[in-house]
Amino acid sequence: NAGVTQTPKFRVLKTGQSMTLLCAQDMNHEYMYWYRQDPGMGLRLIHYSVGEGTTAKGEVPDGYNVSRLKKQNFLLGLESAAPSQTSVYFCASRDSDGPYNEQFFGPGTRLTVL
Amino acid sequence: EDQVTQSPEALRLQEGESSSLNCSYTVSGLRGLFWYRQDPGKGPEFLFTLYSAGEEKEKERLKATLTKKESFLHITAPKPEDSATYLCAVQAAGANSKLTFGKGITLSVRP
């Protein structure tokens, strides 16, 4: 099992460019999440999904869009990147039910917007 | 609004010097409190989940405890490989398993 994987690992964008971050999980998890992590801010939820075809806004959704067309994949899009979106992005997934409901995290994508 | 405060922000210990990390929280109906470990350049790694006040869990040199207002992560006789950032998060009832994270505590253990 690869667990949660993220593509790419690093990316540099210019202001106004667009890109898509891909998250994939092979654990058949229902729930998937996108977070951003900034120095001194902790992890903040951007968007999440409770199942294939569903998405919902988290704490800091502005400037981002998401799609969950397949259960195993959760895509995060930046339509017009801004320097304020420079951050480390983490994807996580979780089983829907069960006694242990921890989230499993991917290795992260470090994004710099110039 | 759910809130999680971790203290201290950073902690430096000598190898073998036991200590505790604090996580204070306010949440509307606690469903679970989570501890994660994060190494530099990596994603958070799950350590423990605590569900109710009085609960304790242990793993090697780590022991997590929970009260109605805070959780402690006790580190007994730490080793340099315990150096990492430790994250605390809470999940509220009915929150679709969304987690609210604290800012983390960076632990450094000197040999």
Interface residues (C-beta under 8 A of the other chain):
Chain A: V4 Y31 Y33 G40 M41 G42 L43 R44 L45 Y48 V50 A56 G58 F90 A92 R94 Y100 N101 E102 Q103 F104 F105 G106 P107 G108
Chain B: G32 F34 Y36 G41 K42 G43 P44 E45 F46 T49 L87 A89 Q91 N96 S97 K98 L99 F101 G102 K103 G104
